Amino acid sequence: MGQSQSDEEVELTDIQPLYTKFMKECPSGALHLHEFRKIFGVQSTSEDEALYMETLFKSFDTNR
């Protein structure tokens, strides 16, 4: 997808607050793209950023 691979590991302690926020905002586990952007604080100030967030969202979207 044009993204370079990272050697940086992501720790559970970094992910846990995001998961907690997600479950608080969307207890059903379902959300739309605009909700996804809101939860992660993305304002889509650039076209590249908006495309990246949409691609990321679609990679997890199960009801396309």
Jmol script that loads the backbone (N, CA, C; Angstrom):
load data "model"
ATOM      1  N   MET A   1       0.809  -1.190   0.000  1.00  0.00           N
ATOM      2  CA  MET A   1       0.000   0.000   0.000  1.00  0.00           C
ATOM      3  C   MET A   1       0.853   1.254   0.000  1.00  0.00           C
ATOM      4  N   GLY A   2       2.098   1.133  -0.339  1.00  0.00           N
ATOM      5  CA  GLY A   2       2.943   2.310  -0.402  1.00  0.00           C
ATOM      6  C   GLY A   2       3.494   2.751   0.937  1.00  0.00           C
ATOM      7  N   GLN A   3       3.241   1.994   1.976  1.00  0.00           N
ATOM      8  CA  GLN A   3       3.739   2.343   3.298  1.00  0.00           C
ATOM      9  C   GLN A   3       5.009   1.555   3.574  1.00  0.00           C
ATOM     10  N   SER A   4       5.994   2.211   4.138  1.00  0.00           N
ATOM     11  CA  SER A   4       7.226   1.505   4.463  1.00  0.00           C
ATOM     12  C   SER A   4       7.033   0.712   5.752  1.00  0.00           C
ATOM     13  N   GLN A   5       7.690  -0.413   5.824  1.00  0.00           N
ATOM     14  CA  GLN A   5       7.590  -1.276   6.993  1.00  0.00           C
ATOM     15  C   GLN A   5       8.375  -0.667   8.141  1.00  0.00           C
ATOM     16  N   SER A   6       7.873  -0.839   9.340  1.00  0.00           N
ATOM     17  CA  SER A   6       8.524  -0.301  10.521  1.00  0.00           C
ATOM     18  C   SER A   6       9.078  -1.438  11.368  1.00  0.00           C
ATOM     19  N   ASP A   7      10.235  -1.217  11.956  1.00  0.00           N
ATOM     20  CA  ASP A   7      10.819  -2.187  12.875  1.00  0.00           C
ATOM     21  C   ASP A   7      10.398  -1.888  14.314  1.00  0.00           C
ATOM     22  N   GLU A   8       9.630  -0.822  14.497  1.00  0.00           N
ATOM     23  CA  GLU A   8       9.209  -0.400  15.818  1.00  0.00           C
ATOM     24  C   GLU A   8       8.102  -1.315  16.345  1.00  0.00           C
ATOM     25  N   GLU A   9       8.299  -1.835  17.538  1.00  0.00           N
ATOM     26  CA  GLU A   9       7.295  -2.694  18.152  1.00  0.00           C
ATOM     27  C   GLU A   9       6.257  -1.836  18.865  1.00  0.00           C
ATOM     28  N   VAL A  10       5.032  -2.306  18.858  1.00  0.00           N
ATOM     29  CA  VAL A  10       3.955  -1.625  19.558  1.00  0.00           C
ATOM     30  C   VAL A  10       3.667  -2.411  20.828  1.00  0.00           C
ATOM     31  N   GLU A  11       3.699  -1.729  21.933  1.00  0.00           N
ATOM     32  CA  GLU A  11       3.476  -2.368  23.226  1.00  0.00           C
ATOM     33  C   GLU A  11       1.982  -2.404  23.557  1.00  0.00           C
ATOM     34  N   LEU A  12       1.578  -3.414  24.286  1.00  0.00           N
ATOM     35  CA  LEU A  12       0.194  -3.537  24.723  1.00  0.00           C
ATOM     36  C   LEU A  12      -0.235  -2.302  25.509  1.00  0.00           C
ATOM     37  N   THR A  13       0.665  -1.756  26.296  1.00  0.00           N
ATOM     38  CA  THR A  13       0.334  -0.573  27.096  1.00  0.00           C
ATOM     39  C   THR A  13       0.029   0.637  26.216  1.00  0.00           C
ATOM     40  N   ASP A  14       0.518   0.635  24.979  1.00  0.00           N
ATOM     41  CA  ASP A  14       0.208   1.715  24.041  1.00  0.00           C
ATOM     42  C   ASP A  14      -1.163   1.512  23.396  1.00  0.00           C
ATOM     43  N   ILE A  15      -1.542   0.271  23.198  1.00  0.00           N
ATOM     44  CA  ILE A  15      -2.792  -0.057  22.515  1.00  0.00           C
ATOM     45  C   ILE A  15      -3.984  -0.043  23.467  1.00  0.00           C
ATOM     46  N   GLN A  16      -3.781  -0.435  24.704  1.00  0.00           N
ATOM     47  CA  GLN A  16      -4.878  -0.581  25.662  1.00  0.00           C
ATOM     48  C   GLN A  16      -5.732   0.682  25.812  1.00  0.00           C
ATOM     49  N   PRO A  17      -5.153   1.874  25.952  1.00  0.00           N
ATOM     50  CA  PRO A  17      -6.006   3.072  26.072  1.00  0.00           C
ATOM     51  C   PRO A  17      -6.862   3.318  24.827  1.00  0.00           C
ATOM     52  N   LEU A  18      -6.333   3.003  23.656  1.00  0.00           N
ATOM     53  CA  LEU A  18      -7.115   3.157  22.426  1.00  0.00           C
ATOM     54  C   LEU A  18      -8.286   2.184  22.403  1.00  0.00           C
ATOM     55  N   TYR A  19      -8.037   0.955  22.820  1.00  0.00           N
ATOM     56  CA  TYR A  19      -9.103  -0.047  22.872  1.00  0.00           C
ATOM     57  C   TYR A  19     -10.180   0.354  23.883  1.00  0.00           C
ATOM     58  N   THR A  20      -9.754   0.824  25.042  1.00  0.00           N
ATOM     59  CA  THR A  20     -10.696   1.257  26.073  1.00  0.00           C
ATOM     60  C   THR A  20     -11.568   2.397  25.560  1.00  0.00           C
ATOM     61  N   LYS A  21     -10.948   3.358  24.890  1.00  0.00           N
ATOM     62  CA  LYS A  21     -11.695   4.482  24.318  1.00  0.00           C
ATOM     63  C   LYS A  21     -12.670   3.988  23.252  1.00  0.00           C
ATOM     64  N   PHE A  22     -12.226   3.071  22.416  1.00  0.00           N
ATOM     65  CA  PHE A  22     -13.083   2.514  21.374  1.00  0.00           C
ATOM     66  C   PHE A  22     -14.303   1.835  21.982  1.00  0.00           C
ATOM     67  N   MET A  23     -14.108   1.008  22.991  1.00  0.00           N
ATOM     68  CA  MET A  23     -15.222   0.282  23.600  1.00  0.00           C
ATOM     69  C   MET A  23     -16.177   1.230  24.330  1.00  0.00           C
ATOM     70  N   LYS A  24     -15.658   2.332  24.836  1.00  0.00           N
ATOM     71  CA  LYS A  24     -16.516   3.322  25.488  1.00  0.00           C
ATOM     72  C   LYS A  24     -17.365   4.050  24.444  1.00  0.00           C
ATOM     73  N   GLU A  25     -16.756   4.426  23.327  1.00  0.00           N
ATOM     74  CA  GLU A  25     -17.445   5.163  22.270  1.00  0.00           C
ATOM     75  C   GLU A  25     -18.363   4.265  21.447  1.00  0.00           C
ATOM     76  N   CYS A  26     -17.972   3.025  21.242  1.00  0.00           N
ATOM     77  CA  CYS A  26     -18.721   2.090  20.377  1.00  0.00           C
ATOM     78  C   CYS A  26     -18.844   0.731  21.057  1.00  0.00           C
ATOM     79  N   PRO A  27     -19.681   0.627  22.073  1.00  0.00           N
ATOM     80  CA  PRO A  27     -19.786  -0.635  22.810  1.00  0.00           C
ATOM     81  C   PRO A  27     -20.219  -1.821  21.951  1.00  0.00           C
ATOM     82  N   SER A  28     -20.918  -1.556  20.857  1.00  0.00           N
ATOM     83  CA  SER A  28     -21.333  -2.657  19.975  1.00  0.00           C
ATOM     84  C   SER A  28     -20.165  -3.174  19.146  1.00  0.00           C
ATOM     85  N   GLY A  29     -19.100  -2.388  19.083  1.00  0.00           N
ATOM     86  CA  GLY A  29     -17.949  -2.760  18.263  1.00  0.00           C
ATOM     87  C   GLY A  29     -18.076  -2.312  16.823  1.00  0.00           C
ATOM     88  N   ALA A  30     -19.194  -1.688  16.485  1.00  0.00           N
ATOM     89  CA  ALA A  30     -19.425  -1.212  15.118  1.00  0.00           C
ATOM     90  C   ALA A  30     -19.274   0.306  15.066  1.00  0.00           C
ATOM     91  N   LEU A  31     -18.626   0.784  14.015  1.00  0.00           N
ATOM     92  CA  LEU A  31     -18.501   2.217  13.838  1.00  0.00           C
ATOM     93  C   LEU A  31     -18.328   2.551  12.365  1.00  0.00           C
ATOM     94  N   HIS A  32     -18.600   3.804  12.052  1.00  0.00           N
ATOM     95  CA  HIS A  32     -18.445   4.313  10.691  1.00  0.00           C
ATOM     96  C   HIS A  32     -17.113   5.048  10.585  1.00  0.00           C
ATOM     97  N   LEU A  33     -16.715   5.346   9.353  1.00  0.00           N
ATOM     98  CA  LEU A  33     -15.434   6.009   9.115  1.00  0.00           C
ATOM     99  C   LEU A  33     -15.327   7.324   9.882  1.00  0.00           C
ATOM    100  N   HIS A  34     -16.375   8.133   9.900  1.00  0.00           N
ATOM    101  CA  HIS A  34     -16.300   9.418  10.609  1.00  0.00           C
ATOM    102  C   HIS A  34     -16.117   9.213  12.117  1.00  0.00           C
ATOM    103  N   GLU A  35     -16.691   8.151  12.667  1.00  0.00           N
ATOM    104  CA  GLU A  35     -16.502   7.840  14.081  1.00  0.00           C
ATOM    105  C   GLU A  35     -15.074   7.363  14.340  1.00  0.00           C
ATOM    106  N   PHE A  36     -14.543   6.575  13.423  1.00  0.00           N
ATOM    107  CA  PHE A  36     -13.163   6.093  13.507  1.00  0.00           C
ATOM    108  C   PHE A  36     -12.199   7.278  13.563  1.00  0.00           C
ATOM    109  N   ARG A  37     -12.409   8.241  12.676  1.00  0.00           N
ATOM    110  CA  ARG A  37     -11.553   9.440  12.661  1.00  0.00           C
ATOM    111  C   ARG A  37     -11.685  10.225  13.962  1.00  0.00           C
ATOM    112  N   LYS A  38     -12.902  10.339  14.468  1.00  0.00           N
ATOM    113  CA  LYS A  38     -13.137  11.083  15.710  1.00  0.00           C
ATOM    114  C   LYS A  38     -12.426  10.420  16.891  1.00  0.00           C
ATOM    115  N   ILE A  39     -12.557   9.111  17.013  1.00  0.00           N
ATOM    116  CA  ILE A  39     -11.942   8.380  18.125  1.00  0.00           C
ATOM    117  C   ILE A  39     -10.426   8.560  18.137  1.00  0.00           C
ATOM    118  N   PHE A  40      -9.821   8.517  16.955  1.00  0.00           N
ATOM    119  CA  PHE A  40      -8.368   8.623  16.881  1.00  0.00           C
ATOM    120  C   PHE A  40      -7.883  10.054  16.682  1.00  0.00           C
ATOM    121  N   GLY A  41      -8.799  11.020  16.750  1.00  0.00           N
ATOM    122  CA  GLY A  41      -8.427  12.428  16.706  1.00  0.00           C
ATOM    123  C   GLY A  41      -7.872  12.890  15.383  1.00  0.00           C
ATOM    124  N   VAL A  42      -8.355  12.318  14.297  1.00  0.00           N
ATOM    125  CA  VAL A  42      -7.850  12.668  12.970  1.00  0.00           C
ATOM    126  C   VAL A  42      -8.764  13.706  12.343  1.00  0.00           C
ATOM    127  N   GLN A  43      -8.178  14.833  11.961  1.00  0.00           N
ATOM    128  CA  GLN A  43      -8.940  15.908  11.341  1.00  0.00           C
ATOM    129  C   GLN A  43      -8.836  15.904   9.823  1.00  0.00           C
ATOM    130  N   SER A  44      -8.022  15.008   9.269  1.00  0.00           N
ATOM    131  CA  SER A  44      -7.818  14.902   7.819  1.00  0.00           C
ATOM    132  C   SER A  44      -7.442  16.246   7.204  1.00  0.00           C
ATOM    133  N   THR A  45      -6.353  16.798   7.693  1.00  0.00           N
ATOM    134  CA  THR A  45      -5.906  18.087   7.183  1.00  0.00           C
ATOM    135  C   THR A  45      -5.252  17.970   5.817  1.00  0.00           C
ATOM    136  N   SER A  46      -4.926  16.758   5.415  1.00  0.00           N
ATOM    137  CA  SER A  46      -4.332  16.567   4.092  1.00  0.00           C
ATOM    138  C   SER A  46      -5.020  15.410   3.381  1.00  0.00           C
ATOM    139  N   GLU A  47      -4.957  15.431   2.072  1.00  0.00           N
ATOM    140  CA  GLU A  47      -5.559  14.364   1.272  1.00  0.00           C
ATOM    141  C   GLU A  47      -4.871  13.031   1.546  1.00  0.00           C
ATOM    142  N   ASP A  48      -3.546  13.060   1.701  1.00  0.00           N
ATOM    143  CA  ASP A  48      -2.795  11.832   1.986  1.00  0.00           C
ATOM    144  C   ASP A  48      -3.216  11.223   3.324  1.00  0.00           C
ATOM    145  N   GLU A  49      -3.386  12.078   4.327  1.00  0.00           N
ATOM    146  CA  GLU A  49      -3.804  11.601   5.645  1.00  0.00           C
ATOM    147  C   GLU A  49      -5.207  10.996   5.580  1.00  0.00           C
ATOM    148  N   ALA A  50      -6.112  11.650   4.877  1.00  0.00           N
ATOM    149  CA  ALA A  50      -7.482  11.146   4.737  1.00  0.00           C
ATOM    150  C   ALA A  50      -7.489   9.793   4.033  1.00  0.00           C
ATOM    151  N   LEU A  51      -6.689   9.662   2.985  1.00  0.00           N
ATOM    152  CA  LEU A  51      -6.613   8.403   2.247  1.00  0.00           C
ATOM    153  C   LEU A  51      -6.023   7.297   3.119  1.00  0.00           C
ATOM    154  N   TYR A  52      -4.990   7.625   3.891  1.00  0.00           N
ATOM    155  CA  TYR A  52      -4.376   6.644   4.787  1.00  0.00           C
ATOM    156  C   TYR A  52      -5.386   6.147   5.822  1.00  0.00           C
ATOM    157  N   MET A  53      -6.132   7.069   6.444  1.00  0.00           N
ATOM    158  CA  MET A  53      -7.113   6.678   7.457  1.00  0.00           C
ATOM    159  C   MET A  53      -8.234   5.842   6.841  1.00  0.00           C
ATOM    160  N   GLU A  54      -8.654   6.184   5.629  1.00  0.00           N
ATOM    161  CA  GLU A  54      -9.695   5.404   4.960  1.00  0.00           C
ATOM    162  C   GLU A  54      -9.193   3.997   4.641  1.00  0.00           C
ATOM    163  N   THR A  55      -7.947   3.900   4.185  1.00  0.00           N
ATOM    164  CA  THR A  55      -7.355   2.595   3.884  1.00  0.00           C
ATOM    165  C   THR A  55      -7.236   1.756   5.151  1.00  0.00           C
ATOM    166  N   LEU A  56      -6.794   2.368   6.230  1.00  0.00           N
ATOM    167  CA  LEU A  56      -6.679   1.675   7.510  1.00  0.00           C
ATOM    168  C   LEU A  56      -8.050   1.196   7.984  1.00  0.00           C
ATOM    169  N   PHE A  57      -9.041   2.063   7.908  1.00  0.00           N
ATOM    170  CA  PHE A  57     -10.399   1.696   8.310  1.00  0.00           C
ATOM    171  C   PHE A  57     -10.916   0.524   7.486  1.00  0.00           C
ATOM    172  N   LYS A  58     -10.748   0.597   6.176  1.00  0.00           N
ATOM    173  CA  LYS A  58     -11.251  -0.454   5.286  1.00  0.00           C
ATOM    174  C   LYS A  58     -10.552  -1.791   5.511  1.00  0.00           C
ATOM    175  N   SER A  59      -9.318  -1.763   6.002  1.00  0.00           N
ATOM    176  CA  SER A  59      -8.607  -3.018   6.241  1.00  0.00           C
ATOM    177  C   SER A  59      -9.234  -3.817   7.386  1.00  0.00           C
ATOM    178  N   PHE A  60      -9.981  -3.140   8.256  1.00  0.00           N
ATOM    179  CA  PHE A  60     -10.658  -3.811   9.363  1.00  0.00           C
ATOM    180  C   PHE A  60     -12.165  -3.901   9.171  1.00  0.00           C
ATOM    181  N   ASP A  61     -12.687  -3.249   8.152  1.00  0.00           N
ATOM    182  CA  ASP A  61     -14.132  -3.207   7.905  1.00  0.00           C
ATOM    183  C   ASP A  61     -14.624  -4.581   7.465  1.00  0.00           C
ATOM    184  N   THR A  62     -15.559  -5.138   8.206  1.00  0.00           N
ATOM    185  CA  THR A  62     -16.049  -6.488   7.892  1.00  0.00           C
ATOM    186  C   THR A  62     -17.360  -6.498   7.118  1.00  0.00           C
ATOM    187  N   ASN A  63     -18.005  -5.362   6.957  1.00  0.00           N
ATOM    188  CA  ASN A  63     -19.281  -5.351   6.228  1.00  0.00           C
ATOM    189  C   ASN A  63     -19.233  -4.448   4.992  1.00  0.00           C
ATOM    190  N   ARG A  64     -18.171  -4.538   4.240  1.00  0.00           N
ATOM    191  CA  ARG A  64     -18.048  -3.695   3.044  1.00  0.00           C
ATOM    192  C   ARG A  64     -18.978  -4.155   1.972  1.00  0.00           C
TER     193      ARG A  64
END
end "model"
wireframe off; spacefill off
backbone 0.3
color backbone group
